[in-house]
Structure formats: structure tokens, C-alpha cells
Amino acid sequence: MADAANGRAGGDVKSTFREIYFRLKAELLQDPAFDFTDEGRQWIDRMLDYNVPGGKLNRGISVIDSYKLLKGTELSDDQVFLACALGWCIEWLQAYFLVLDDIMDNSHTRRGQLCWFRVDKVGLIAANDGIILRNHIPRILKRYFREKPYYVNLLDLFNEVEFQTASGQMLDLITTYQGEQDLSKYTMPVYRRIVQYKTAYYSFYLPVACALLMSGENLDHFIDVKNILVEMGTYFQVQDDYLDCFGDPEAIGKIGTDIEDFKCSWLVVQAMAHANESQKKILTENYGKSDSACIAKVKSIYKDLNLQNVFFEYERMSYEQLISSIEGLPGKAVQEVLKSFLHKIYKRQK
């Protein structure tokens, strides 16, 4: 490990991080708890390569960046490896959610390629693949962290965040389904609750919580940090909703489907809050339909209501409020961690 890790702490974090994926994958493919056939090993190998390392890797790399800032010193090769392993656990968690989410949403593309379940000869085997992805996480944790004093806290953290995310997904699915004919159910409090649980905990709180545990900290002392990260996660999802409609599909790697999927998106919540009665009628008649003429009518209302500018104003205010909250925290290192997170996502295009 030492050779592969040379210069890790100071070098290119992303390439180091990618390198460690292959080591973790190789170990999972030799897991002594299961007697693999060649065919089984090849399936898992291909399934992992297709679903785990293909994204922006922001969540995983954030563990290393955050840990470095909290330690305040260069990390040893071993510390870098452990931070990367935890980062990859978050990427595995993300892959598990996305594989199943795409089946539930009947999506077509993800990260610029076909959704896994749409790949030839995969289909609903993808549901079991999702379960396998989820089960790889405790295998990685056990292998590298079982002797650490924070091992149980790590397991608790991953279990709790997974529960919060699945519960957020449930809210999203039943709101979308039950609200089929009723856009008036799509209000800001409903939206915030879905987003907070479905996205913010695993995407924003989890990487920092991992770094805090590695640093020997007690998470109960960082409730303010958690709250700020959840707010940041909400801002991130609003950006996502905006990009789903107004972003460039080439840049974001997927074709937005929030309108036809009747999603409780920030844009439709804002549209319902700002629209007059005739505009609400058009929205109600056309939202959630896959016909391109219906989608065009909804987008036309978004433009009439100037939602792009409403979003830019929301983005500006969110940034100012987040910076102000961060600067109110005790401890410069934690402030640096949160600011680095915010600067990664502020005004992003993908």
C-alpha cells in the first residue's frame, strides 16, 4: 500500500481516490464470505464499474478534503487511505440509491449513459444489484475500521443516514403519487422536508460526519454543523431542480424529467406560489404529462413567471445566509470545511 500511496496526501486527490476504488473492488471480489463463480465475479465487477465510479465523486472526495482541514496537517498514507475508503463507502451508498431510484422513476439516462436496469440483460436484476451495493458498505467498514474506537459510531452513522434517505424517498414517491391531480399539495414545507431527508443528509452531512469521527470527535457536539450542512443540501437540490429544467443536458449528463414525472420540484412549488388562476390552471392541466407540448406549456409558464431570476435571487440569499451561519460557528477548521463545501457548489452548472 505504501508505494501506491506515495505522495497521496499532497498529490492529486482525485486520481489517488480513483486508484483506491480498484483496490476496494478487488478485495470485495475476493470476499471470503461468498464462494464466487467466475460468472458471478464478472457480473459484480462490471456492475460496480458501471455504477460506482462514474459520477463527479464530490461526496467521496469531500471526506478527504474535510479530514485534511480538520487535522490541520498533511495526512499520512494510512490516513489518506482510510479517508478514501470512507469516501468510497459514500459513493457506494450513492450508487445503491441511484440504481434503485432509476427503476422507481422509470428513468432513461444517468451520468450520460443508460440507467443500469435498461442495459441489455440486466433489467430487474438491478434491484438485487442495489442490495449488493448496499451490503458492500459494511464489508468495507469491517475490513478497515473494526479495530477503531469509532467503528460502532460509523456503523450507526451510515445506518441512520440510509434510513433518513430511504424515508425521504418514500415521502417523495407518495407525494408524487397521491398528489397526482393536486399540485396545491406542492408547498415549500413539503418540498423542504423531502429534500432534507432524501438528499441533504447523505450528500452533505455524511462526508463531514465521517471526517469528524476519524478526527476523534463526538458528533453530538456538532449539531449546528449538521444543521448548516442540511441547509446547504437543500440549496444544492434547488440547484438540481433548476438545472433539470434550465441546464444543458450535455453538461449535467441526464435529460431532465421532473415535469413529466410530476416531481415536487422547487420550480413547480415556486410557480404555484407566484401564478395567477389561469396560469395555475395551465400548470394543473399539463404538469405530469410526458407529451412534449404539455412540457413546453409548463416551461413557458416558468419563463413568464421569471423563475430563472427568482432562482438567481434565491441562490444569492442562500449563499449570504450560509456564509453568515458558518462564520458564527466556533472553530476555524470547521468553518473552513463548510466554506470549502459551499464554494464547490455555488453557481454550479452541473
Secondary structure, DSSP 8 states (H G I E B T S, - for coil): -HHHHTTTTTS-HHHHHHHHHHHHHHHHTT-TTS---HHHHHHHHHHHHHHSTTS--HHHHHHHHHHHHHH-S---HHHHHHHHHHHHHHHHHHHHHHHHHHHHHT--EETTEE-GGGSTTTTTHHHHHHHHHHHHHHHHHHHHHTTSTTHHHHHHHHHHHHHHHHHHHHHHHHHHHHTTT-GGG--HHHHHHHHIIIIIIIIIIHHHHHHHHHTT--GGGGHHHHHHHHHHHHHHHHHHHHHHHHS-HHHHSS---TTTTT---HHHHHHHHH--HHHHHHHHHHTT---HHHHHHHHHHHHHTTHHHHHHHHHHHHHHHHHHHHHTSS-HHHHHHHHHHHHHHTT---
